[in-house]
């Protein structure tokens, strides 16, 4: 075995063991923590993501990078402490605005990725890259908190199940896209941004996501399932792909491989939640703002 293959095998082993450790931790956070404590965990994740985002800006100074991350911590803490009742934030104006901003931003990313590299003129401005960071991370926080607190007083774990559903949907579609892309993938999806992604992989991801949706509808202990769930799940999966492509686009422009090495075998926080930063606010926003506010 040559050194390249051995290194690749070691990376895959590390990724596997890290995943095995992280999955129960994520599930415990979703189901065991109160909304307030859950919010603090999400703020920590967002802070680390903001710190990694500074690599897209091109900042080398740790003072600048840490200062940028702390600014997110302060903003998100101010948002969280502004809630009159954290278990009933679905009607909070700042949450509604945050989700609308998220929906609009992820529609914009479709055009940014489709027109890449023509859209790169926007990436030459530090102010624009900083703005993109806020448009990615703040709606992600709003979406996470919205989903976690759905009907909290009626069913403490209802929001936890919906969050787990979106995560499984994204992770499953990612795995399906990888498997189909590796075995039958031929037609490149976005060769200028991510050469390994294929249309066959996209199809495979959608197939797996529909299977996950069916399993959730059939077996999940959720008392009401919206009849549009399969349709909205397809939209969310497609947007999660654009979340992945958007981060890949920023990394390509910044000439970096991973956002950091915080997670052994996986890269950085943003490398793991890039798809979720799109999927979570889009799923929450479509349900809350478009389809009758989670009144399934």
C-alpha positions in Angstrom: 0.0 0.0 0.0 1.5 3.4 -1.0 1.6 6.3 1.4 -1.3 8.1 -0.3 -3.7 5.2 0.0 -2.6 4.5 3.6 -3.2 8.2 4.5 -6.6 8.0 2.9 -7.4 4.8 4.7 -6.3 6.4 8.1 -8.5 9.4 7.4 -11.5 7.3 6.7 -10.9 5.3 9.9 -10.6 8.6 11.9 -13.8 9.9 10.3 -15.7 6.7 11.1 -14.7 6.7 14.8 -15.3 10.4 15.1 -18.8 9.9 13.6 -19.5 7.0 16.0 -18.7 9.3 18.9 -20.5 12.4 17.6 -23.9 10.8 16.7 -24.9 9.9 20.3 -23.7 13.3 21.5 -25.8 15.1 18.9 -28.9 12.9 19.8 -28.3 13.6 23.5 -28.1 17.4 22.9 -31.4 17.3 20.8 -33.4 15.3 23.4 -31.9 15.9 26.8 -31.1 19.6 27.0 -33.7 22.3 27.7 -34.3 24.9 25.0 -32.1 27.4 26.8 -29.2 25.1 27.2 -29.7 23.8 23.6 -29.5 27.4 22.5 -26.2 27.9 24.2 -24.8 24.8 22.4 -26.0 26.2 19.1 -24.3 29.5 19.9 -21.0 27.7 20.6 -21.3 25.9 17.2 -22.1 29.2 15.5 -19.2 30.9 17.2 -16.8 28.3 16.0 -18.3 28.5 12.5 -17.8 32.2 12.5 -14.1 31.8 13.6 -13.7 29.4 10.6 -15.5 31.8 8.3 -12.6 34.3 8.7 -10.5 32.0 6.5 -12.8 32.9 3.7 -12.2 36.6 4.4 -8.4 35.9 4.4 -7.6 37.1 7.9 -4.5 35.6 9.4 -4.5 37.5 12.6 -5.9 35.4 15.5 -7.0 38.6 17.2 -9.2 39.5 14.2 -10.5 36.0 13.9 -11.4 35.6 17.6 -12.9 39.1 17.6 -15.1 38.3 14.7 -16.2 35.0 16.4 -16.9 36.8 19.7 -19.1 39.3 17.8 -21.3 36.5 16.8 -21.4 35.2 20.4 -22.6 38.6 21.6 -25.2 39.0 18.9 -26.6 35.5 19.4 -26.7 35.8 23.2 -28.5 39.2 22.9 -31.0 37.5 20.6 -31.5 34.6 23.0 -31.8 36.7 26.1 -34.3 39.0 24.3 -36.9 36.2 24.1 -39.7 36.7 26.6 -40.3 32.9 26.6 -37.7 30.8 24.9 -40.2 28.0 24.6 -42.5 30.2 22.5 -40.2 31.9 20.1 -42.1 31.0 17.0 -43.8 34.4 17.1 -40.7 36.5 18.0 -40.2 39.1 15.3 -36.4 38.6 15.2 -36.9 34.9 14.5 -39.4 35.6 11.7 -37.0 38.2 10.2 -34.1 35.8 10.6 -35.9 33.0 8.7 -37.1 35.3 5.9 -33.5 36.5 5.5 -32.4 32.9 5.4 -34.9 32.0 2.7 -33.9 34.9 0.6 -30.2 34.3 1.1 -30.3 30.7 0.0 -32.3 31.6 -3.1 -29.5 34.1 -3.9 -26.8 31.4 -3.4 -28.5 29.4 -6.2 -27.6 32.2 -8.6 -24.1 32.7 -7.1 -23.2 29.0 -7.6 -24.9 28.7 -11.0 -23.0 31.7 -12.4 -19.7 30.9 -10.7 -17.0 32.0 -11.5 -18.7 35.1 -13.0 -20.0 35.8 -9.5 -16.5 36.0 -8.0 -16.4 39.7 -8.2 -18.6 39.8 -5.1 -16.0 37.8 -3.2 -13.3 40.4 -3.7 -14.9 42.6 -1.0 -14.2 41.9 2.7 -17.5 43.5 3.6 -19.4 41.2 1.3 -17.7 38.1 2.7 -18.5 39.2 6.2 -22.1 39.9 5.2 -22.4 36.4 3.7 -21.2 35.0 7.0 -24.0 36.8 8.9 -26.5 35.7 6.3 -25.4 32.0 6.7 -25.0 31.8 10.5 -27.7 33.9 12.0 -30.6 32.3 10.1 -29.1 28.9 11.0 -29.4 29.8 14.7 -33.0 31.0 14.2 -33.9 27.8 12.3 -32.4 25.5 15.0 -34.2 27.3 17.8 -37.5 27.4 15.9 -37.5 23.7 15.2 -36.4 22.8 18.8 -39.3 24.7 20.4 -42.2 23.6 18.2 -45.2 23.0 20.4 -42.8 22.6 23.4 -45.5 22.8 26.0 -47.6 20.2 24.2 -44.8 17.8 23.5 -41.4 18.4 24.9 -39.6 16.3 22.2 -41.6 17.2 19.1 -39.0 19.8 18.0 -36.2 17.3 18.8 -37.8 14.8 16.4 -38.1 17.4 13.6 -34.5 18.5 14.0 -33.4 14.9 13.9 -35.5 14.4 10.8 -33.8 17.2 8.9 -30.4 16.0 10.0 -31.1 12.5 8.9 -32.5 13.8 5.7 -29.4 15.7 4.9 -26.9 13.1 6.1 -28.8 10.4 4.2 -28.9 12.3 1.0 -25.2 13.1 1.3 -24.4 9.4 1.7 -26.8 8.5 -1.1 -25.2 11.1 -3.4 -21.7 9.8 -2.5 -22.6 6.2 -3.2 -24.4 6.8 -6.4 -21.8 9.3 -7.6 -19.0 6.9 -6.9 -20.7 3.9 -8.6 -22.6 5.4 -11.6 -21.7 9.1 -11.5 -20.7 10.5 -14.9 -22.3 13.8 -15.6 -20.8 16.6 -13.5 -23.2 18.7 -11.4 -20.9 21.8 -10.7 -17.5 21.0 -12.1 -16.1 24.5 -11.5 -17.0 24.4 -7.8 -17.0 20.7 -6.8 -15.7 18.3 -9.5 -16.8 15.2 -7.6 -20.5 16.0 -7.5 -22.6 14.5 -10.3 -26.2 14.6 -11.4 -26.4 10.8 -10.8 -25.3 11.5 -7.2 -28.0 14.2 -6.9 -30.6 11.7 -8.0 -29.3 9.1 -5.6 -29.5 11.6 -2.7 -33.1 12.4 -3.6 -34.0 8.7 -3.6 -32.5 8.1 -0.2 -34.1 11.2 1.2 -37.5 10.0 0.0 -36.9 6.7 1.7 -36.0 8.5 5.0 -39.1 10.6 4.6 -41.3 7.5 4.3 -39.6 5.9 7.3 -40.1 9.0 9.4 -43.8 9.2 8.4 -44.3 5.6 9.2 -42.4 5.1 12.4 -41.6 8.4 14.1 -43.6 9.2 17.3 -44.8 12.5 15.9 -48.5 12.9 16.4 -49.2 14.9 13.2 -47.3 14.7 9.9 -48.0 17.4 7.2 -49.2 15.9 3.9 -46.7 18.1 2.1 -43.7 16.6 3.9 -42.3 14.6 1.0 -42.5 17.7 -1.3 -40.9 20.0 1.2 -38.2 17.4 1.9 -37.1 17.4 -1.7 -36.8 21.2 -1.6 -34.8 21.0 1.6 -32.4 18.4 0.2 -31.8 20.4 -3.0 -31.1 23.5 -0.9 -28.8 21.5 1.3 -26.8 20.7 -1.8 -26.5 24.4 -2.5 -25.3 24.9 1.1 -22.5 22.4 0.4 -21.7 24.0 -2.9 -21.7 27.5 -1.4 -19.1 26.6 1.2 -17.1 24.8 -1.5 -17.3 28.0 -3.6 -15.9 30.1 -0.8 -13.2 27.5 -0.1 -12.2 27.4 -3.7 -12.0 31.2 -3.8 -9.9 31.2 -0.6 -7.7 28.3 -1.9 -8.3 26.2 1.2 -9.3 22.5 1.5 -11.0 22.5 5.0 -12.5 25.3 7.0 -10.3 24.0 10.0 -9.2 20.8 11.6 -11.4 21.0 14.7 -13.1 17.6 14.0 -10.7 14.8 13.4 -11.2 13.2 10.0 -14.0 15.7 9.0 -12.3 19.1 8.9 -14.0 22.0 10.5 -17.4 22.8 11.9 -18.5 24.5 8.7 -17.4 21.4 6.7 -19.9 19.3 8.8 -22.8 21.8 8.9 -22.5 23.4 5.5 -25.6 21.5 4.2 -27.5 22.1 7.4 -26.9 25.8 7.4 -29.2 25.8 4.4 -31.5 22.9 5.2 -32.4 24.0 8.7 -33.6 27.6 8.1 -35.2 26.6 4.8 -37.2 23.8 6.4 -38.1 26.0 9.4 -38.9 29.0 7.2 -41.0 27.1 4.7 -43.1 25.5 7.5 -43.4 28.6 9.6 -43.7 31.3 6.9 -45.2 29.6 3.9 -47.2 26.5 5.2 -49.3 27.8 8.1 -46.8 28.1 10.9 -46.3 24.5 11.9 -50.0 24.1 12.4 -50.0 20.7 10.7 
